[in-house]
């Protein structure tokens, strides 16, 4: 690498990798959170894991819940589009 004085210079960078944020620690996560439809773990501002077969950004889609034939969109509480048993969050 050429330095400002047009001479060869070396730069050494010491990186310390963070493998886990404080918000990812178990004591900072909230199982069965209301932010995750009471069906998932809320951590770092998002639903990091849904319980069972639940899916969706807020764990609101339950594939075991009966679908209302007259209103299939209600299956994911209007937070996504329901197609072929898959919730597509917008």
Secondary structure, 3 states (H helix, E strand, C coil): CECCCCCECCCCCCCCCCCCCHHHCHHHCECCCHHHCCCEEEECCEEEEECCCCECCCCCECCCCCCCCCCHHHHHCCCEEEECCEEEEC
